Amino acid sequence: SENQPVFNTDNPVRSLQEYDELTVQDKAQLLLSLESFKGRLPRPRTLRETESSSAELSPLDEMLVPLIDESVRRQIFIREAENRGDKYGAEELKKEKSIRQLAKERAEKARVDGNDELAAAWDKEADFYASLRADVTQDEGDYSSFLDRDEWYERNRRAVAERNKKRFGSLFGDLE
């Protein structure tokens, strides 16, 4: 329960690679399965027409992207800005990355470099930052920061819980 966000939220796409692997049908099914999606899907003809020009987001992508993980959404926007040749926009988006997104990127870099131990540590840190957020699908600052957990408090609370666990053991034995 300590790794759960404050509010129950759907986070269907957790990486850019996952997003890129989605077909048009997958995206449509995903949208329809999300409680937060309120609307109608674009007509199939509209999707076919925009599918050939992949220079910008399709109407389906425009509906899905606001509902996915903020770090994946930022990566998509950075890529789109770079594809348009908007260097300034891409740099601004890179500067505004969340701490959680930076941790996820460091984990991926460590994984690519073959350092699985460091990757696991960065993944754990990214999960920690995700657990602080009320809603990981929203950009930082888009809602009241009072809804998030405080980093200093959570780190302290977890350290105390770990010390107590070592000192007293689990009250429930092996049921953890």
Backbone as JSON Lines, residues from 0, in Angstrom:
{"i":0,"aa":"S","n":[0.81,-1.2,0.0],"ca":[0.0,0.0,0.0],"c":[0.85,1.26,0.0]}
{"i":1,"aa":"E","n":[2.14,1.17,0.43],"ca":[2.95,2.38,0.48],"c":[3.39,2.84,-0.89]}
{"i":2,"aa":"N","n":[3.28,2.01,-1.92],"ca":[3.64,2.41,-3.27],"c":[2.43,2.86,-4.07]}
{"i":3,"aa":"Q","n":[1.28,2.93,-3.45],"ca":[0.07,3.32,-4.15],"c":[-0.08,4.83,-4.17]}
{"i":4,"aa":"P","n":[-0.6,5.39,-5.26],"ca":[-0.85,6.83,-5.29],"c":[-1.94,7.19,-4.29]}
{"i":5,"aa":"V","n":[-2.03,8.46,-3.98],"ca":[-3.02,8.93,-3.02],"c":[-4.42,8.59,-3.5]}
{"i":6,"aa":"F","n":[-4.69,8.81,-4.78],"ca":[-5.99,8.52,-5.35],"c":[-5.84,7.39,-6.35]}
{"i":7,"aa":"N","n":[-6.87,6.6,-6.52],"ca":[-6.84,5.52,-7.5],"c":[-6.95,6.13,-8.89]}
{"i":8,"aa":"T","n":[-5.91,5.93,-9.7],"ca":[-5.91,6.47,-11.05],"c":[-5.51,5.39,-12.03]}
{"i":9,"aa":"D","n":[-6.05,5.48,-13.21],"ca":[-5.64,4.59,-14.29],"c":[-4.37,5.15,-14.9]}
{"i":10,"aa":"N","n":[-3.37,4.32,-15.06],"ca":[-2.12,4.73,-15.71],"c":[-1.8,3.66,-16.74]}
{"i":11,"aa":"P","n":[-2.47,3.7,-17.88],"ca":[-2.39,2.59,-18.82],"c":[-1.09,2.48,-19.61]}
{"i":12,"aa":"V","n":[-0.38,3.57,-19.81],"ca":[0.83,3.55,-20.63],"c":[1.97,4.09,-19.77]}
{"i":13,"aa":"R","n":[2.95,3.24,-19.5],"ca":[4.01,3.61,-18.56],"c":[5.35,3.93,-19.21]}
{"i":14,"aa":"S","n":[5.46,3.76,-20.53],"ca":[6.72,4.09,-21.2],"c":[6.44,4.49,-22.64]}
{"i":15,"aa":"L","n":[7.38,5.21,-23.2],"ca":[7.25,5.63,-24.6],"c":[7.25,4.42,-25.52]}
{"i":16,"aa":"Q","n":[8.03,3.43,-25.18],"ca":[8.08,2.2,-25.99],"c":[6.71,1.52,-25.99]}
{"i":17,"aa":"E","n":[6.07,1.45,-24.83],"ca":[4.73,0.87,-24.74],"c":[3.76,1.65,-25.64]}
{"i":18,"aa":"Y","n":[3.86,2.97,-25.59],"ca":[2.98,3.82,-26.38],"c":[3.19,3.59,-27.87]}
{"i":19,"aa":"D","n":[4.47,3.53,-28.28],"ca":[4.79,3.35,-29.69],"c":[4.33,1.99,-30.22]}
{"i":20,"aa":"E","n":[4.22,1.0,-29.35],"ca":[3.81,-0.34,-29.76],"c":[2.29,-0.47,-29.91]}
{"i":21,"aa":"L","n":[1.54,0.53,-29.45],"ca":[0.08,0.47,-29.55],"c":[-0.36,0.68,-30.98]}
{"i":22,"aa":"T","n":[-1.27,-0.16,-31.45],"ca":[-1.88,0.03,-32.76],"c":[-3.05,0.99,-32.61]}
{"i":23,"aa":"V","n":[-3.62,1.39,-33.73],"ca":[-4.8,2.26,-33.7],"c":[-5.93,1.58,-32.92]}
{"i":24,"aa":"Q","n":[-6.1,0.27,-33.17],"ca":[-7.16,-0.47,-32.46],"c":[-6.87,-0.53,-30.96]}
{"i":25,"aa":"D","n":[-5.59,-0.73,-30.6],"ca":[-5.22,-0.77,-29.17],"c":[-5.54,0.56,-28.5]}
{"i":26,"aa":"K","n":[-5.2,1.66,-29.18],"ca":[-5.45,2.99,-28.62],"c":[-6.95,3.22,-28.43]}
{"i":27,"aa":"A","n":[-7.74,2.81,-29.41],"ca":[-9.19,2.99,-29.31],"c":[-9.75,2.16,-28.15]}
{"i":28,"aa":"Q","n":[-9.32,0.9,-28.04],"ca":[-9.78,0.05,-26.94],"c":[-9.35,0.61,-25.6]}
{"i":29,"aa":"L","n":[-8.14,1.11,-25.54],"ca":[-7.62,1.68,-24.31],"c":[-8.45,2.9,-23.89]}
{"i":30,"aa":"L","n":[-8.72,3.77,-24.82],"ca":[-9.55,4.94,-24.52],"c":[-10.92,4.55,-23.99]}
{"i":31,"aa":"L","n":[-11.53,3.6,-24.65],"ca":[-12.87,3.17,-24.23],"c":[-12.86,2.5,-22.86]}
{"i":32,"aa":"S","n":[-11.72,1.92,-22.48],"ca":[-11.64,1.24,-21.18],"c":[-11.37,2.19,-20.02]}
{"i":33,"aa":"L","n":[-10.93,3.4,-20.32],"ca":[-10.59,4.36,-19.26],"c":[-11.82,5.06,-18.72]}
{"i":34,"aa":"E","n":[-11.94,5.08,-17.39],"ca":[-13.06,5.79,-16.77],"c":[-12.98,7.28,-17.03]}
{"i":35,"aa":"S","n":[-11.75,7.79,-17.15],"ca":[-11.55,9.23,-17.33],"c":[-11.85,9.7,-18.75]}
{"i":36,"aa":"F","n":[-12.06,8.79,-19.69],"ca":[-12.39,9.18,-21.06],"c":[-13.87,9.43,-21.18]}
{"i":37,"aa":"K","n":[-14.2,10.65,-21.52],"ca":[-15.6,11.05,-21.73],"c":[-15.67,11.66,-23.12]}
{"i":38,"aa":"G","n":[-16.14,10.91,-24.05],"ca":[-16.22,11.46,-25.4],"c":[-16.48,10.36,-26.41]}
{"i":39,"aa":"R","n":[-16.33,10.75,-27.66],"ca":[-16.54,9.8,-28.76],"c":[-15.26,9.67,-29.54]}
{"i":40,"aa":"L","n":[-15.02,8.48,-30.04],"ca":[-13.83,8.24,-30.84],"c":[-13.99,8.88,-32.21]}
{"i":41,"aa":"P","n":[-12.88,9.27,-32.83],"ca":[-12.95,9.82,-34.19],"c":[-13.45,8.76,-35.17]}
{"i":42,"aa":"R","n":[-14.0,9.2,-36.24],"ca":[-14.5,8.28,-37.26],"c":[-13.32,7.54,-37.89]}
{"i":43,"aa":"P","n":[-13.51,6.28,-38.29],"ca":[-12.42,5.5,-38.89],"c":[-11.78,6.18,-40.1]}
{"i":44,"aa":"R","n":[-12.6,6.83,-40.91],"ca":[-12.06,7.52,-42.1],"c":[-11.07,8.61,-41.67]}
{"i":45,"aa":"T","n":[-11.4,9.34,-40.63],"ca":[-10.5,10.39,-40.12],"c":[-9.18,9.79,-39.68]}
{"i":46,"aa":"L","n":[-9.24,8.65,-39.02],"ca":[-8.03,7.99,-38.56],"c":[-7.18,7.49,-39.72]}
{"i":47,"aa":"R","n":[-7.83,6.95,-40.74],"ca":[-7.08,6.47,-41.92],"c":[-6.39,7.63,-42.64]}
{"i":48,"aa":"E","n":[-7.08,8.75,-42.73],"ca":[-6.5,9.91,-43.41],"c":[-5.3,10.47,-42.66]}
{"i":49,"aa":"T","n":[-5.36,10.49,-41.35],"ca":[-4.25,11.05,-40.57],"c":[-3.15,10.03,-40.33]}
{"i":50,"aa":"E","n":[-3.44,8.75,-40.52],"ca":[-2.45,7.7,-40.3],"c":[-1.29,7.83,-41.28]}
{"i":51,"aa":"S","n":[-1.56,8.27,-42.5],"ca":[-0.52,8.37,-43.51],"c":[0.43,9.53,-43.22]}
{"i":52,"aa":"S","n":[-0.05,10.57,-42.56],"ca":[0.82,11.7,-42.22],"c":[1.17,11.63,-40.74]}
{"i":53,"aa":"S","n":[2.28,10.98,-40.42],"ca":[2.65,10.79,-39.02],"c":[3.49,11.95,-38.49]}
{"i":54,"aa":"A","n":[3.44,13.1,-39.16],"ca":[4.22,14.25,-38.72],"c":[3.65,14.86,-37.44]}
{"i":55,"aa":"E","n":[2.37,14.63,-37.18],"ca":[1.76,15.17,-35.97],"c":[0.85,14.12,-35.35]}
{"i":56,"aa":"L","n":[0.36,14.43,-34.17],"ca":[-0.5,13.49,-33.47],"c":[-1.83,13.31,-34.21]}
{"i":57,"aa":"S","n":[-2.28,12.07,-34.24],"ca":[-3.58,11.79,-34.85],"c":[-4.69,12.24,-33.89]}
{"i":58,"aa":"P","n":[-5.91,12.36,-34.37],"ca":[-7.01,12.71,-33.47],"c":[-7.15,11.73,-32.31]}
{"i":59,"aa":"L","n":[-6.87,10.47,-32.57],"ca":[-6.94,9.46,-31.51],"c":[-5.84,9.7,-30.47]}
{"i":60,"aa":"D","n":[-4.64,10.02,-30.95],"ca":[-3.53,10.34,-30.04],"c":[-3.85,11.57,-29.21]}
{"i":61,"aa":"E","n":[-4.46,12.56,-29.84],"ca":[-4.8,13.79,-29.12],"c":[-5.79,13.52,-27.99]}
{"i":62,"aa":"M","n":[-6.62,12.49,-28.14],"ca":[-7.55,12.12,-27.08],"c":[-6.85,11.3,-25.99]}
{"i":63,"aa":"L","n":[-5.92,10.44,-26.39],"ca":[-5.28,9.52,-25.47],"c":[-4.14,10.16,-24.67]}
{"i":64,"aa":"V","n":[-3.34,10.97,-25.31],"ca":[-2.14,11.52,-24.67],"c":[-2.44,12.26,-23.36]}
{"i":65,"aa":"P","n":[-3.49,13.08,-23.25],"ca":[-3.75,13.75,-21.98],"c":[-4.1,12.79,-20.83]}
{"i":66,"aa":"L","n":[-4.42,11.55,-21.14],"ca":[-4.87,10.61,-20.11],"c":[-3.78,9.63,-19.68]}
{"i":67,"aa":"I","n":[-2.58,9.76,-20.24],"ca":[-1.51,8.81,-19.91],"c":[-0.5,9.45,-18.97]}
{"i":68,"aa":"D","n":[0.44,8.66,-18.52],"ca":[1.5,9.07,-17.6],"c":[2.17,10.36,-18.08]}
{"i":69,"aa":"E","n":[2.35,11.31,-17.16],"ca":[2.92,12.61,-17.54],"c":[4.31,12.5,-18.12]}
{"i":70,"aa":"S","n":[5.11,11.53,-17.67],"ca":[6.47,11.41,-18.2],"c":[6.45,10.9,-19.64]}
{"i":71,"aa":"V","n":[5.55,10.0,-19.95],"ca":[5.41,9.5,-21.33],"c":[4.86,10.61,-22.22]}
{"i":72,"aa":"R","n":[3.89,11.35,-21.69],"ca":[3.3,12.46,-22.46],"c":[4.38,13.49,-22.8]}
{"i":73,"aa":"R","n":[5.23,13.82,-21.86],"ca":[6.3,14.8,-22.11],"c":[7.27,14.27,-23.17]}
{"i":74,"aa":"Q","n":[7.59,12.98,-23.11],"ca":[8.48,12.39,-24.12],"c":[7.84,12.48,-25.51]}
{"i":75,"aa":"I","n":[6.56,12.25,-25.58],"ca":[5.84,12.34,-26.86],"c":[5.9,13.78,-27.37]}
{"i":76,"aa":"F","n":[5.64,14.74,-26.49],"ca":[5.66,16.15,-26.89],"c":[7.06,16.59,-27.31]}
{"i":77,"aa":"I","n":[8.09,16.1,-26.63],"ca":[9.47,16.43,-27.0],"c":[9.76,15.88,-28.39]}
{"i":78,"aa":"R","n":[9.38,14.64,-28.62],"ca":[9.6,14.02,-29.93],"c":[8.85,14.78,-31.03]}
{"i":79,"aa":"E","n":[7.61,15.16,-30.75],"ca":[6.82,15.9,-31.73],"c":[7.46,17.25,-32.03]}
{"i":80,"aa":"A","n":[7.95,17.94,-31.0],"ca":[8.61,19.24,-31.21],"c":[9.87,19.07,-32.05]}
{"i":81,"aa":"E","n":[10.64,18.03,-31.78],"ca":[11.85,17.78,-32.55],"c":[11.51,17.42,-34.0]}
{"i":82,"aa":"N","n":[10.45,16.66,-34.2],"ca":[10.02,16.31,-35.58],"c":[9.58,17.54,-36.37]}
{"i":83,"aa":"R","n":[8.99,18.51,-35.66],"ca":[8.57,19.76,-36.32],"c":[9.73,20.72,-36.52]}
{"i":84,"aa":"G","n":[10.88,20.41,-35.91],"ca":[12.04,21.3,-35.99],"c":[11.98,22.42,-34.98]}
{"i":85,"aa":"D","n":[11.15,22.28,-33.96],"ca":[11.0,23.3,-32.91],"c":[12.01,23.03,-31.8]}
{"i":86,"aa":"K","n":[13.25,23.45,-32.01],"ca":[14.31,23.19,-31.02],"c":[14.05,23.89,-29.71]}
{"i":87,"aa":"Y","n":[13.54,25.13,-29.77],"ca":[13.26,25.88,-28.55],"c":[12.17,25.19,-27.73]}
{"i":88,"aa":"G","n":[11.11,24.78,-28.39],"ca":[10.02,24.09,-27.69],"c":[10.48,22.79,-27.07]}
{"i":89,"aa":"A","n":[11.31,22.03,-27.79],"ca":[11.83,20.77,-27.27],"c":[12.71,21.02,-26.05]}
{"i":90,"aa":"E","n":[13.54,22.05,-26.11],"ca":[14.42,22.37,-24.97],"c":[13.61,22.79,-23.75]}
{"i":91,"aa":"E","n":[12.56,23.59,-23.97],"ca":[11.7,24.0,-22.86],"c":[11.04,22.78,-22.21]}
{"i":92,"aa":"L","n":[10.56,21.87,-23.02],"ca":[9.93,20.65,-22.48],"c":[10.93,19.81,-21.71]}
{"i":93,"aa":"K","n":[12.17,19.74,-22.19],"ca":[13.21,18.97,-21.5],"c":[13.55,19.6,-20.16]}
{"i":94,"aa":"K","n":[13.55,20.93,-20.09],"ca":[13.88,21.62,-18.84],"c":[12.8,21.39,-17.78]}
{"i":95,"aa":"E","n":[11.57,21.15,-18.21],"ca":[10.44,21.03,-17.28],"c":[10.15,19.59,-16.84]}
{"i":96,"aa":"K","n":[11.08,18.68,-17.1],"ca":[10.87,17.29,-16.71],"c":[10.73,17.17,-15.2]}
{"i":97,"aa":"S","n":[9.85,16.28,-14.78],"ca":[9.67,16.04,-13.35],"c":[10.82,15.19,-12.81]}
{"i":98,"aa":"I","n":[11.0,15.22,-11.52],"ca":[12.04,14.4,-10.87],"c":[11.77,12.93,-11.16]}
{"i":99,"aa":"R","n":[10.52,12.56,-11.16],"ca":[10.14,11.18,-11.46],"c":[10.56,10.78,-12.86]}
{"i":100,"aa":"Q","n":[10.34,11.67,-13.83],"ca":[10.72,11.37,-15.2],"c":[12.24,11.24,-15.32]}
{"i":101,"aa":"L","n":[12.97,12.11,-14.64],"ca":[14.44,12.03,-14.67],"c":[14.9,10.69,-14.1]}
{"i":102,"aa":"A","n":[14.27,10.25,-13.02],"ca":[14.64,8.96,-12.42],"c":[14.33,7.81,-13.38]}
{"i":103,"aa":"K","n":[13.19,7.87,-14.06],"ca":[12.84,6.84,-15.04],"c":[13.85,6.8,-16.18]}
{"i":104,"aa":"E","n":[14.27,7.97,-16.65],"ca":[15.24,8.04,-17.74],"c":[16.61,7.52,-17.31]}
{"i":105,"aa":"R","n":[17.0,7.83,-16.06],"ca":[18.28,7.31,-15.55],"c":[18.24,5.8,-15.41]}
{"i":106,"aa":"A","n":[17.09,5.27,-15.02],"ca":[16.94,3.82,-14.92],"c":[17.09,3.17,-16.3]}
{"i":107,"aa":"E","n":[16.46,3.78,-17.29],"ca":[16.54,3.25,-18.65],"c":[17.98,3.31,-19.18]}
{"i":108,"aa":"K","n":[18.67,4.41,-18.91],"ca":[20.06,4.55,-19.35],"c":[20.94,3.5,-18.68]}
{"i":109,"aa":"A","n":[20.74,3.28,-17.38],"ca":[21.51,2.26,-16.67],"c":[21.22,0.87,-17.23]}
{"i":110,"aa":"R","n":[19.97,0.62,-17.59],"ca":[19.59,-0.66,-18.17],"c":[20.28,-0.87,-19.52]}
{"i":111,"aa":"V","n":[20.33,0.18,-20.34],"ca":[20.99,0.12,-21.64],"c":[22.49,-0.1,-21.46]}
{"i":112,"aa":"D","n":[23.07,0.52,-20.42],"ca":[24.5,0.37,-20.14],"c":[24.83,-0.98,-19.5]}
{"i":113,"aa":"G","n":[23.79,-1.77,-19.19],"ca":[24.01,-3.1,-18.62],"c":[24.17,-3.11,-17.11]}
{"i":114,"aa":"N","n":[23.86,-2.01,-16.46],"ca":[23.99,-1.92,-15.0],"c":[22.6,-2.13,-14.38]}
{"i":115,"aa":"D","n":[22.21,-3.39,-14.23],"ca":[20.87,-3.71,-13.75],"c":[20.65,-3.29,-12.29]}
{"i":116,"aa":"E","n":[21.71,-3.32,-11.49],"ca":[21.58,-2.93,-10.09],"c":[21.26,-1.44,-9.97]}
{"i":117,"aa":"L","n":[21.96,-0.61,-10.74],"ca":[21.69,0.83,-10.74],"c":[20.31,1.11,-11.34]}
{"i":118,"aa":"A","n":[19.95,0.36,-12.37],"ca":[18.63,0.52,-12.98],"c":[17.53,0.22,-11.97]}
{"i":119,"aa":"A","n":[17.72,-0.84,-11.18],"ca":[16.73,-1.19,-10.16],"c":[16.62,-0.09,-9.11]}
{"i":120,"aa":"A","n":[17.76,0.5,-8.74],"ca":[17.75,1.58,-7.75],"c":[17.0,2.8,-8.3]}
{"i":121,"aa":"W","n":[17.24,3.16,-9.56],"ca":[16.54,4.29,-10.16],"c":[15.05,3.98,-10.35]}
{"i":122,"aa":"D","n":[14.72,2.72,-10.7],"ca":[13.31,2.33,-10.81],"c":[12.61,2.49,-9.46]}
{"i":123,"aa":"K","n":[13.3,2.09,-8.41],"ca":[12.73,2.22,-7.06],"c":[12.5,3.69,-6.72]}
{"i":124,"aa":"E","n":[13.46,4.54,-7.1],"ca":[13.32,5.97,-6.86],"c":[12.15,6.55,-7.68]}
{"i":125,"aa":"A","n":[12.01,6.14,-8.92],"ca":[10.9,6.6,-9.76],"c":[9.57,6.15,-9.16]}
{"i":126,"aa":"D","n":[9.52,4.91,-8.67],"ca":[8.29,4.41,-8.02],"c":[7.98,5.21,-6.76]}
{"i":127,"aa":"F","n":[9.04,5.58,-6.02],"ca":[8.84,6.39,-4.82],"c":[8.2,7.73,-5.2]}
{"i":128,"aa":"Y","n":[8.76,8.38,-6.22],"ca":[8.2,9.68,-6.64],"c":[6.78,9.52,-7.18]}
{"i":129,"aa":"A","n":[6.5,8.4,-7.82],"ca":[5.13,8.15,-8.28],"c":[4.18,8.0,-7.09]}
{"i":130,"aa":"S","n":[4.67,7.37,-6.02],"ca":[3.81,7.18,-4.85],"c":[3.5,8.49,-4.13]}
{"i":131,"aa":"L","n":[4.33,9.5,-4.35],"ca":[4.08,10.81,-3.74],"c":[2.97,11.57,-4.45]}
{"i":132,"aa":"R","n":[2.8,11.29,-5.73],"ca":[1.89,12.06,-6.56],"c":[0.44,11.61,-6.37]}
{"i":133,"aa":"A","n":[-0.45,12.58,-6.33],"ca":[-1.87,12.26,-6.25],"c":[-2.34,11.62,-7.55]}
{"i":134,"aa":"D","n":[-1.77,12.07,-8.66],"ca":[-2.19,11.57,-9.96],"c":[-1.02,11.69,-10.94]}
{"i":135,"aa":"V","n":[-0.4,10.56,-11.29],"ca":[0.77,10.6,-12.17],"c":[0.4,10.91,-13.62]}
{"i":136,"aa":"T","n":[-0.88,10.95,-13.93],"ca":[-1.26,11.3,-15.3],"c":[-1.35,12.81,-15.48]}
{"i":137,"aa":"Q","n":[-1.27,13.56,-14.39],"ca":[-1.34,15.02,-14.47],"c":[0.06,15.61,-14.32]}
{"i":138,"aa":"D","n":[0.32,16.69,-15.05],"ca":[1.6,17.38,-14.93],"c":[1.72,18.0,-13.55]}
{"i":139,"aa":"E","n":[2.96,18.06,-13.05],"ca":[3.18,18.72,-11.77],"c":[2.73,20.17,-11.9]}
{"i":140,"aa":"G","n":[1.98,20.64,-10.92],"ca":[1.51,22.02,-10.96],"c":[0.13,22.18,-11.58]}
{"i":141,"aa":"D","n":[-0.41,21.13,-12.19],"ca":[-1.75,21.22,-12.78],"c":[-2.85,21.07,-11.74]}
{"i":142,"aa":"Y","n":[-2.48,20.66,-10.55],"ca":[-3.45,20.54,-9.47],"c":[-2.74,20.99,-8.19]}
{"i":143,"aa":"S","n":[-3.48,21.13,-7.12],"ca":[-2.91,21.61,-5.87],"c":[-1.84,20.66,-5.34]}
{"i":144,"aa":"S","n":[-0.69,21.2,-5.0],"ca":[0.4,20.37,-4.47],"c":[0.04,19.8,-3.1]}
{"i":145,"aa":"F","n":[-0.98,20.35,-2.46],"ca":[-1.41,19.81,-1.16],"c":[-2.02,18.42,-1.29]}
{"i":146,"aa":"L","n":[-2.36,18.01,-2.5],"ca":[-2.89,16.67,-2.71],"c":[-1.78,15.62,-2.74]}
{"i":147,"aa":"D","n":[-0.54,16.05,-3.02],"ca":[0.6,15.13,-3.05],"c":[1.12,14.88,-1.64]}
{"i":148,"aa":"R","n":[1.82,13.78,-1.49],"ca":[2.51,13.5,-0.23],"c":[3.82,14.28,-0.22]}
{"i":149,"aa":"D","n":[4.27,14.64,0.98],"ca":[5.55,15.35,1.11],"c":[6.7,14.35,1.06]}
{"i":150,"aa":"E","n":[7.72,14.69,0.25],"ca":[8.86,13.79,0.09],"c":[9.58,13.55,1.41]}
{"i":151,"aa":"W","n":[9.88,14.6,2.16],"ca":[10.62,14.45,3.42],"c":[9.85,13.58,4.4]}
{"i":152,"aa":"Y","n":[8.54,13.77,4.46],"ca":[7.72,12.99,5.38],"c":[7.7,11.52,4.99]}
{"i":153,"aa":"E","n":[7.51,11.24,3.71],"ca":[7.46,9.85,3.25],"c":[8.78,9.13,3.46]}
{"i":154,"aa":"R","n":[9.89,9.8,3.17],"ca":[11.21,9.17,3.38],"c":[11.4,8.86,4.86]}
{"i":155,"aa":"N","n":[11.04,9.81,5.72],"ca":[11.17,9.6,7.16],"c":[10.24,8.5,7.64]}
{"i":156,"aa":"R","n":[9.0,8.52,7.17],"ca":[8.02,7.51,7.59],"c":[8.49,6.11,7.19]}
{"i":157,"aa":"R","n":[9.01,5.98,5.98],"ca":[9.48,4.67,5.52],"c":[10.7,4.2,6.29]}
{"i":158,"aa":"A","n":[11.6,5.14,6.63],"ca":[12.78,4.76,7.41],"c":[12.37,4.28,8.79]}
{"i":159,"aa":"V","n":[11.44,4.96,9.42],"ca":[10.95,4.55,10.75],"c":[10.25,3.19,10.65]}
{"i":160,"aa":"A","n":[9.44,3.0,9.64],"ca":[8.75,1.72,9.46],"c":[9.74,0.59,9.26]}
{"i":161,"aa":"E","n":[10.81,0.84,8.5],"ca":[11.82,-0.19,8.25],"c":[12.58,-0.52,9.54]}
{"i":162,"aa":"R","n":[12.92,0.52,10.33],"ca":[13.59,0.28,11.61],"c":[12.7,-0.54,12.55]}
{"i":163,"aa":"N","n":[11.42,-0.17,12.61],"ca":[10.49,-0.9,13.48],"c":[10.29,-2.33,13.01]}
{"i":164,"aa":"K","n":[10.3,-2.54,11.72],"ca":[10.14,-3.88,11.17],"c":[11.33,-4.75,11.58]}
{"i":165,"aa":"K","n":[12.54,-4.17,11.51],"ca":[13.73,-4.91,11.91],"c":[13.73,-5.16,13.41]}
{"i":166,"aa":"R","n":[13.27,-4.18,14.16],"ca":[13.29,-4.27,15.63],"c":[12.23,-5.23,16.16]}
{"i":167,"aa":"F","n":[11.02,-5.12,15.66],"ca":[9.91,-5.9,16.2],"c":[9.47,-7.05,15.3]}
{"i":168,"aa":"G","n":[9.93,-7.06,14.08],"ca":[9.48,-8.08,13.14],"c":[8.08,-7.76,12.66]}
{"i":169,"aa":"S","n":[7.56,-8.62,11.86],"ca":[6.21,-8.42,11.34],"c":[5.2,-8.97,12.32]}
{"i":170,"aa":"L","n":[4.17,-8.22,12.55],"ca":[3.11,-8.67,13.44],"c":[2.28,-9.78,12.81]}
{"i":171,"aa":"F","n":[2.36,-9.88,11.49],"ca":[1.54,-10.85,10.78],"c":[2.37,-12.01,10.23]}
{"i":172,"aa":"G","n":[3.59,-12.15,10.66],"ca":[4.42,-13.26,10.2],"c":[4.72,-13.15,8.73]}
{"i":173,"aa":"D","n":[4.39,-14.17,7.97],"ca":[4.71,-14.22,6.55],"c":[3.58,-13.68,5.66]}
{"i":174,"aa":"L","n":[2.61,-13.01,6.22],"ca":[1.46,-12.53,5.46],"c":[1.69,-11.19,4.78]}
{"i":175,"aa":"E","n":[2.91,-10.69,4.74],"ca":[3.14,-9.34,4.18],"c":[2.84,-9.28,2.73]}
